Amino acid sequence: MWLPSVIWLAVIAVESTNLGSAERTGRVLYPIFHLLFEMDPARFALWHALLRKTGHIVGYFTLSVLLFRSWRATFPRLSTRWCLQWATVALLSTSLVAMLDEWHQSFLPSRTGTFRDVILDSTAGLVAQITLFAILRTERFRIEKSVLPKISNP
């Protein structure tokens, strides 16, 4: 159950290199945006920054969900699909990866490691855990609601 998490960690590690620098992604994306939307460089700079931050959110939200699944498989409990232990360890793991990622980037000339990105990534992990809690809790209530009337009316 750890394979998806490990693959996603590898994706984050590759994106943390010079391959994921703003200069490189800009060189790929600007011609596309210019062709499709006739976007000038100034407007593209804003959209490029927005897309890069969205990438942080999507990437670390996904990592947090995958880590939750991995920790749930590692520490199974028979009676529940969600527990605070899995969510906490997944969130702490996500935040640790974010810190290590930004620390690594601080050594690369084409990248900058920022504490703001650690906060953004960790917040995405927290939102993922809240979302998982809400989805799994709603699912549990729906299952209980459909099973309980059948049990009480023999």
Secondary structure, 3 states (H helix, E strand, C coil): CCHHHHHHHHHHHHHCCHHHCHHHHHHHHHHHHHHHHCCCHHHHHHHHHHHHHHHHHHHHHHHHHHHHHHHHHHCCCCCCCCCHHHHHHHHHHHHHHHHHHHHHHCCCCCCCCCHHHHHHHHHHHHHHHHHHHHHHHHHHHHHHHHHHHHHHCC
